[in-house]
């Protein structure tokens, strides 16, 4: 039983070799690919920069330029004056505040000045709640609110 299987395997291998020689897929080249040698060079130091002379006893002290003041919009000023933080979300600016009842237990949205979080059943720590959040509506139903 083994001899016919061995003979069959040898015939199959021989047929594969004949197909490759007769225009089948080319055999792999046993020669490895040769790459050109890597050229190694050293970096040269650039010319030394000119060092300014040290100030003498009679010269005025050097002044440093202060950065220009940050431009603050009127809406950012109003937000910060009201205790909020001016944040950017997707290139849009939003005033985010902490509501006075943040963290208090709630069963519906009307229990909070902002939103009632469904998972913890507490008033939201921030107003507005950005992103997607599960909240409780005025009837105590769980809904998902998404704000970008």
N, CA, C and O of each residue as an XYZ file, in Angstrom:
592
protein
N       0.818     -1.190      0.000
C       0.000      0.000      0.000
C       0.865      1.257      0.000
O       0.489      2.280     -0.573
N       2.008      1.171      0.639
C       2.866      2.351      0.708
C       3.565      2.647     -0.607
O       3.780      3.808     -0.956
N       3.916      1.603     -1.331
C       4.639      1.803     -2.590
C       3.812      2.563     -3.614
O       4.352      3.463     -4.257
N       2.547      2.258     -3.803
C       1.781      3.018     -4.788
C       1.655      4.503     -4.374
O       1.680      5.382     -5.235
N       1.523      4.782     -3.078
C       1.447      6.173     -2.625
C       2.757      6.906     -2.869
O       2.759      8.063     -3.291
N       3.869      6.234     -2.604
C       5.179      6.830     -2.837
C       5.393      7.082     -4.320
O       5.907      8.133     -4.704
N       5.010      6.144     -5.141
C       5.134      6.296     -6.584
C       4.265      7.440     -7.081
O       4.685      8.219     -7.936
N       3.069      7.538     -6.550
C       2.162      8.616     -6.928
C       2.728      9.983     -6.522
O       2.606     10.946     -7.279
N       3.341     10.079     -5.344
C       3.930     11.331     -4.877
C       5.107     11.736     -5.757
O       5.260     12.914     -6.080
N       5.945     10.769     -6.151
C       7.081     11.060     -7.023
C       6.625     11.535     -8.392
O       7.215     12.454     -8.961
N       5.577     10.915     -8.927
C       5.051     11.344    -10.215
C       4.496     12.769    -10.140
O       4.682     13.556    -11.068
N       3.818     13.102     -9.043
C       3.255     14.449     -8.870
C       4.363     15.480     -8.789
O       4.258     16.549     -9.390
N       5.424     15.178     -8.056
C       6.545     16.119     -7.959
C       7.246     16.289     -9.306
O       7.653     17.394     -9.663
N       7.382     15.208    -10.040
C       7.999     15.287    -11.355
C       7.160     16.119    -12.309
O       7.701     16.872    -13.118
N       5.852     15.990    -12.223
C       4.966     16.778    -13.082
C       5.071     18.256    -12.747
O       5.016     19.095    -13.646
N       5.222     18.593    -11.467
C       5.383     20.004    -11.079
C       6.662     20.568    -11.674
O       6.685     21.703    -12.148
N       7.700     19.795    -11.650
C       8.981     20.266    -12.180
C       8.885     20.448    -13.692
O       9.427     21.414    -14.229
N       8.197     19.526    -14.394
C       8.041     19.645    -15.832
C       7.198     20.871    -16.188
O       7.487     21.548    -17.175
N       6.170     21.163    -15.405
C       5.327     22.330    -15.674
C       6.124     23.610    -15.483
O       5.924     24.573    -16.224
N       7.020     23.641    -14.510
C       7.826     24.830    -14.265
C       8.814     25.041    -15.408
O       9.073     26.177    -15.805
N       9.370     23.938    -15.941
C      10.311     24.066    -17.043
C       9.608     24.430    -18.342
O      10.225     25.022    -19.228
N       8.321     24.087    -18.476
C       7.609     24.287    -19.728
C       6.805     25.578    -19.729
O       5.713     25.606    -20.297
N       7.295     26.636    -19.122
C       6.616     27.926    -19.185
C       5.720     28.206    -17.992
O       4.938     29.156    -18.013
N       5.822     27.412    -16.979
C       5.056     27.661    -15.751
C       5.678     28.848    -15.022
O       6.466     29.590    -15.609
N       5.342     29.028    -13.790
C       5.923     30.137    -13.037
C       7.430     29.963    -12.915
O       7.907     28.844    -12.721
N       8.176     31.032    -13.023
C       9.636     30.918    -12.971
C      10.089     30.440    -11.590
O       9.497     30.771    -10.563
N      11.147     29.660    -11.610
C      11.724     29.178    -10.361
C      12.443     30.331     -9.673
O      12.871     31.280    -10.329
N      12.574     30.251     -8.360
C      13.276     31.293     -7.620
C      14.756     31.248     -7.935
O      15.343     30.174     -8.066
N      15.357     32.425     -8.056
C      16.784     32.537     -8.324
C      17.537     32.274     -7.027
O      17.287     32.950     -6.029
N      18.446     31.315     -7.016
C      19.164     31.030     -5.771
C      20.153     32.127     -5.405
O      20.634     32.157     -4.272
N      20.471     33.032     -6.331
C      21.408     34.118     -6.054
C      20.701     35.203     -5.235
O      19.623     35.647     -5.630
N      21.263     35.638     -4.124
C      20.633     36.716     -3.363
C      20.744     38.031     -4.124
O      21.626     38.204     -4.964
N      19.846     38.945     -3.822
C      19.905     40.255     -4.461
C      21.134     40.996     -3.976
O      21.453     40.988     -2.787
N      21.812     41.630     -4.903
C      23.004     42.382     -4.538
C      22.653     43.855     -4.487
O      22.024     44.371     -5.411
N      23.041     44.532     -3.440
C      22.782     45.960     -3.284
C      24.114     46.690     -3.368
O      25.156     46.141     -3.009
N      24.075     47.936     -3.844
C      25.329     48.681     -3.890
C      25.822     48.938     -2.470
O      25.019     49.008     -1.540
N      27.118     49.078     -2.298
C      27.637     49.307     -0.950
C      27.144     50.655     -0.411
O      26.907     51.593     -1.172
N      26.998     50.731      0.898
C      26.539     51.951      1.550
C      27.717     52.901      1.680
O      28.792     52.527      2.147
N      27.491     54.132      1.259
C      28.547     55.142      1.356
C      28.430     55.852      2.699
O      27.348     56.304      3.073
N      29.540     55.949      3.425
C      29.548     56.574      4.745
C      30.338     57.867      4.642
O      31.476     57.881      4.171
N      29.720     58.953      5.089
C      30.398     60.246      5.094
C      30.285     60.853      6.480
O      29.438     60.442      7.273
N      31.124     61.819      6.774
C      31.060     62.502      8.066
C      30.549     63.908      7.836
O      30.778     64.508      6.786
N      29.854     64.423      8.834
C      29.343     65.778      8.760
C      30.440     66.739      9.187
O      31.209     66.465     10.109
N      30.494     67.844      8.513
C      31.476     68.857      8.896
C      30.788     69.900      9.755
O      29.602     70.177      9.578
N      31.526     70.473     10.675
C      30.966     71.511     11.532
C      30.802     72.787     10.724
O      31.702     73.179      9.981
N      29.633     73.446     10.873
C      29.475     74.718     10.183
C      30.385     75.765     10.821
O      30.920     75.573     11.913
N      30.538     76.852     10.122
C      31.384     77.934     10.642
C      30.804     78.410     11.967
O      29.587     78.544     12.091
N      31.654     78.668     12.959
C      31.144     79.109     14.258
C      30.401     80.432     14.113
O      30.817     81.321     13.370
N      29.289     80.540     14.843
C      28.491     81.767     14.800
C      29.236     82.876     15.527
O      29.981     82.647     16.480
N      29.006     84.064     15.045
C      29.651     85.217     15.670
C      29.029     85.453     17.040
O      27.807     85.490     17.176
N      29.873     85.611     18.049
C      29.403     85.841     19.410
C      29.380     87.348     19.633
O      30.388     88.020     19.415
N      28.215     87.897     20.076
C      28.178     89.332     20.301
C      29.101     89.703     21.466
O      29.265     88.930     22.409
N      29.683     90.865     21.388
C      30.600     91.264     22.450
C      29.843     91.470     23.765
O      28.673     91.849     23.775
N      30.538     91.211     24.859
C      29.936     91.400     26.179
C      29.730     92.894     26.419
O      30.551     93.711     26.002
N      28.621     93.255     27.101
C      28.388     94.682     27.354
C      29.443     95.241     28.305
O      29.840     94.608     29.283
N      29.865     96.421     27.983
C      30.867     97.100     28.803
C      30.220     97.794     29.988
O      28.995     97.810     30.106
N      31.037     98.370     30.870
C      30.489     99.004     32.060
C      29.624    100.215     31.734
O      28.723    100.539     32.508
N      29.863    100.890     30.621
C      29.108    102.093     30.301
C      27.937    101.853     29.371
O      27.210    102.792     29.049
N      27.736    100.622     28.933
C      26.662    100.375     27.969
C      25.348    100.077     28.692
O      25.335     99.651     29.847
N      24.252    100.311     27.986
C      22.920    100.093     28.558
C      22.633     98.595     28.610
O      23.107     97.855     27.747
N      21.871     98.130     29.599
C      21.550     96.700     29.664
C      20.672     96.295     28.491
O      19.869     97.077     27.981
N      20.851     95.058     28.087
C      20.085     94.548     26.950
C      18.650     94.279     27.399
O      18.427     93.686     28.455
N      17.683     94.712     26.599
C      16.286     94.494     26.949
C      15.779     93.275     26.200
O      16.163     93.028     25.056
N      14.924     92.525     26.850
C      14.331     91.364     26.190
C      12.917     91.728     25.779
O      12.181     92.371     26.528
N      12.556     91.316     24.601
C      11.221     91.614     24.105
C      10.228     90.662     24.774
O      10.453     89.452     24.808
N       9.151     91.197     25.296
C       8.126     90.381     25.928
C       7.170     89.884     24.857
O       6.938     90.571     23.862
N       6.615     88.695     25.053
C       5.673     88.201     24.058
C       4.438     89.091     24.028
O       4.064     89.678     25.043
N       3.816     89.187     22.876
C       2.622     90.030     22.799
C       1.522     89.457     23.678
O       1.454     88.241     23.859
N       0.671     90.296     24.222
C      -0.391     89.791     25.084
C      -1.364     88.924     24.280
O      -1.606     89.161     23.097
N      -1.907     87.922     24.952
C      -2.859     87.028     24.295
C      -4.143     87.788     23.996
O      -4.628     88.557     24.825
N      -4.681     87.568     22.823
C      -5.922     88.212     22.433
C      -7.071     87.424     23.055
O      -7.200     86.217     22.849
N      -7.898     88.126     23.816
C      -9.014     87.493     24.500
C     -10.294     88.095     23.952
O     -10.455     89.316     23.924
N     -11.204     87.234     23.517
C     -12.458     87.707     22.937
C     -13.396     88.168     24.056
O     -13.247     87.755     25.206
N     -14.352     89.018     23.716
C     -15.329     89.452     24.723
C     -16.134     88.282     25.298
O     -16.485     88.297     26.478
N     -16.430     87.268     24.473
C     -17.187     86.122     24.989
C     -16.339     85.306     25.964
O     -16.866     84.754     26.930
N     -15.031     85.225     25.720
C     -14.164     84.514     26.656
C     -14.082     85.282     27.965
O     -14.120     84.673     29.035
N     -13.972     86.588     27.907
C     -13.940     87.398     29.121
C     -15.224     87.213     29.926
O     -15.172     87.053     31.145
N     -16.376     87.235     29.253
C     -17.660     87.063     29.940
C     -17.757     85.674     30.559
O     -18.270     85.525     31.669
N     -17.276     84.669     29.862
C     -17.309     83.298     30.370
C     -16.464     83.174     31.635
O     -16.921     82.634     32.642
N     -15.242     83.671     31.580
C     -14.346     83.568     32.730
C     -14.848     84.416     33.895
O     -14.672     84.037     35.053
N     -15.464     85.546     33.606
C     -16.015     86.400     34.656
C     -17.170     85.693     35.375
O     -17.375     85.902     36.570
N     -17.925     84.856     34.647
C     -19.041     84.109     35.230
C     -18.573     82.808     35.888
O     -19.405     82.037     36.367
N     -17.275     82.550     35.921
C     -16.746     81.357     36.575
C     -16.614     80.151     35.677
O     -16.406     79.043     36.170
N     -16.726     80.328     34.377
C     -16.608     79.216     33.439
C     -15.212     79.092     32.867
O     -14.339     79.921     33.122
N     -15.021     78.056     32.100
C     -13.758     77.829     31.387
C     -14.055     77.844     29.901
O     -15.007     77.215     29.439
N     -13.244     78.558     29.167
C     -13.405     78.666     27.726
C     -12.604     77.546     27.088
O     -11.374     77.565     27.146
N     -13.273     76.558     26.473
C     -12.594     75.402     25.888
C     -12.897     75.326     24.398
O     -13.886     75.883     23.920
N     -12.030     74.626     23.676
C     -12.234     74.445     22.246
C     -12.560     72.987     21.963
O     -11.914     72.078     22.484
N     -13.558     72.785     21.144
C     -13.958     71.454     20.682
C     -14.128     71.538     19.169
O     -15.023     72.227     18.679
N     -13.266     70.833     18.426
C     -13.348     70.812     16.959
C     -13.350     72.228     16.381
O     -14.172     72.553     15.525
N     -12.440     73.052     16.846
C     -12.227     74.430     16.371
C     -13.375     75.368     16.733
O     -13.449     76.475     16.199
N     -14.263     74.955     17.618
C     -15.316     75.835     18.109
C     -15.080     76.070     19.594
O     -14.696     75.152     20.320
N     -15.309     77.299     20.043
C     -15.103     77.632     21.441
C     -16.422     77.564     22.195
O     -17.463     77.984     21.691
N     -16.364     77.027     23.410
C     -17.548     76.853     24.242
C     -17.210     77.246     25.673
O     -16.104     76.993     26.152
N     -18.160     77.858     26.344
C     -17.997     78.202     27.755
C     -18.571     77.051     28.578
O     -19.766     76.765     28.500
N     -17.729     76.396     29.361
C     -18.140     75.268     30.193
C     -18.124     75.721     31.649
O     -17.134     76.270     32.132
N     -19.236     75.482     32.339
C     -19.362     75.899     33.741
C     -19.682     74.695     34.616
O     -20.157     73.668     34.129
N     -19.416     74.832     35.918
C     -19.809     73.823     36.890
C     -21.112     74.299     37.534
O     -21.128     75.341     38.189
N     -22.194     73.556     37.360
C     -23.473     73.979     37.949
C     -23.411     73.938     39.484
O     -22.623     73.181     40.050
N     -24.228     74.737     40.146
C     -24.194     74.771     41.617
C     -24.638     73.454     42.259
O     -24.255     73.171     43.394
N     -25.435     72.646     41.560
C     -25.912     71.391     42.130
C     -25.153     70.174     41.605
O     -25.667     69.059     41.694
N     -23.956     70.348     41.066
C     -23.168     69.243     40.514
C     -22.936     68.180     41.577
O     -22.507     68.491     42.688
N     -23.218     66.928     41.241
C     -22.996     65.812     42.151
C     -24.177     65.480     43.047
O     -24.144     64.460     43.736
N     -25.215     66.299     43.065
C     -26.388     66.039     43.902
C     -27.221     64.916     43.290
O     -27.267     64.792     42.066
N     -27.886     64.088     44.114
C     -28.721     62.991     43.633
C     -29.905     63.542     42.847
O     -30.446     64.596     43.180
N     -30.303     62.814     41.794
C     -31.439     63.242     40.979
C     -32.153     62.018     40.422
O     -31.571     60.941     40.295
N     -33.426     62.207     40.092
C     -34.217     61.131     39.491
C     -34.764     61.540     38.130
O     -35.248     60.702     37.369
N     -34.685     62.835     37.828
C     -35.150     63.372     36.539
C     -34.406     64.684     36.286
O     -33.787     65.253     37.186
N     -34.483     65.141     35.052
C     -33.740     66.337     34.647
C     -34.160     67.577     35.438
O     -33.326     68.439     35.714
N     -35.435     67.678     35.805
C     -35.907     68.861     36.518
C     -35.339     68.954     37.931
O     -35.484     69.990     38.580
N     -34.689     67.884     38.429
C     -34.044     67.924     39.742
C     -32.725     68.686     39.691
O     -32.160     69.007     40.737
N     -32.225     68.982     38.489
C     -30.916     69.622     38.326
C     -31.053     70.916     37.535
O     -32.004     71.103     36.775
N     -30.084     71.803     37.731
C     -30.056     73.010     36.898
C     -29.491     72.686     35.516
O     -29.733     73.420     34.558
N     -28.746     71.599     35.411
C     -28.212     71.144     34.127
C     -28.866     69.830     33.733
O     -30.081     69.772     33.540
N     -28.070     68.775     33.613
C     -28.567     67.454     33.217
C     -28.445     66.478     34.386
O     -27.607     66.656     35.270
N     -29.284     65.454     34.381
C     -29.235     64.383     35.370
C     -28.604     63.172     34.694
O     -29.165     62.640     33.737
N     -27.456     62.735     35.175
C     -26.757     61.600     34.575
C     -27.455     60.303     34.949
O     -27.716     60.054     36.126
N     -27.759     59.469     33.950
C     -28.531     58.247     34.170
C     -27.754     57.204     34.960
O     -28.319     56.555     35.839
N     -26.493     57.034     34.669
C     -25.730     55.958     35.304
C     -25.553     56.197     36.804
O     -25.788     55.294     37.607
N     -25.144     57.403     37.185
C     -24.897     57.684     38.598
C     -26.090     58.304     39.305
O     -26.111     58.386     40.533
N     -27.082     58.740     38.542
C     -28.244     59.464     39.053
C     -27.807     60.651     39.910
O     -28.297     60.863     41.019
N     -26.859     61.423     39.349
C     -26.395     62.659     39.977
C     -26.439     63.764     38.939
O     -26.417     63.512     37.734
N     -26.500     64.988     39.429
C     -26.476     66.137     38.517
C     -25.100     66.226     37.874
O     -24.084     65.990     38.528
N     -25.072     66.565     36.600
C     -23.837     66.593     35.813
C     -22.833     67.584     36.390
O     -23.222     68.640     36.888
N     -21.534     67.250     36.327
C     -20.506     68.137     36.857
C     -20.183     69.313     35.946
O     -19.554     70.278     36.380
N     -20.608     69.241     34.690
C     -20.321     70.303     33.723
C     -21.575     70.647     32.936
O     -22.451     69.808     32.727
N     -21.638     71.885     32.512
C     -22.727     72.322     31.653
C     -22.138     73.208     30.569
O     -21.558     74.238     30.912
N     -22.242     72.890     29.311
C     -22.948     71.773     28.696
C     -22.137     70.491     28.780
O     -20.916     70.516     28.936
N     -22.842     69.370     28.673
C     -22.212     68.052     28.620
C     -21.865     67.782     27.160
O     -22.758     67.566     26.341
N     -20.589     67.793     26.833
C     -20.168     67.570     25.447
C     -19.965     66.077     25.211
O     -19.614     65.340     26.132
N     -20.183     65.637     23.988
C     -20.069     64.231     23.637
C     -21.408     63.535     23.804
O     -22.448     64.192     23.841
N     -21.394     62.218     23.904
C     -22.626     61.439     24.073
C     -22.717     60.958     25.514
O     -21.781     60.352     26.035
N     -23.853     61.231     26.155
C     -24.062     60.867     27.552
C     -25.473     60.337     27.735
O     -26.411     60.825     27.103
N     -25.629     59.334     28.605
C     -26.952     58.840     28.981
C     -27.464     59.722     30.106
O     -26.817     59.858     31.145
N     -28.636     60.324     29.892
C     -29.230     61.215     30.888
C     -30.651     60.764     31.166
O     -31.214     59.938     30.447
N     -31.219     61.325     32.226
C     -32.630     61.092     32.545
C     -33.404     62.326     32.116
O     -33.009     63.447     32.435
N     -34.517     62.131     31.387
C     -35.314     63.274     30.947
C     -36.246     63.715     32.076
O     -36.134     63.217     33.196
N     -37.165     64.645     31.794
C     -38.057     65.183     32.824
C     -38.999     64.129     33.401
O     -39.516     64.300     34.505
N     -39.222     63.048     32.671
C     -40.094     61.991     33.172
C     -39.296     60.840     33.786
O     -39.878     59.829     34.178
N     -37.975     60.983     33.875
C     -37.129     59.957     34.471
C     -36.733     58.852     33.525
O     -36.185     57.842     33.966
N     -36.996     59.009     32.210
C     -36.620     58.002     31.213
C     -35.159     58.198     30.820
O     -34.666     59.322     30.730
N     -34.482     57.078     30.591
C     -33.074     57.109     30.177
C     -33.008     57.376     28.686
O     -33.599     56.638     27.899
N     -32.292     58.427     28.285
C     -32.082     58.741     26.864
C     -30.605     59.073     26.670
O     -29.902     59.404     27.626
N     -30.148     58.981     25.437
C     -28.770     59.345     25.104
C     -28.780     60.699     24.427
O     -29.492     60.917     23.447
N     -27.978     61.604     24.964
C     -27.873     62.965     24.420
C     -26.467     63.143     23.875
O     -25.489     62.907     24.585
N     -26.359     63.559     22.614
C     -25.057     63.793     21.985
C     -24.943     65.261     21.599
O     -25.768     65.778     20.846
N     -23.914     65.930     22.120
C     -23.630     67.324     21.777
C     -22.206     67.413     21.294
O     -21.286     66.975     21.984
N     -22.012     67.972     20.116
C     -20.654     68.158     19.575
C     -20.180     69.552     19.857
O     -19.063     69.912     19.484
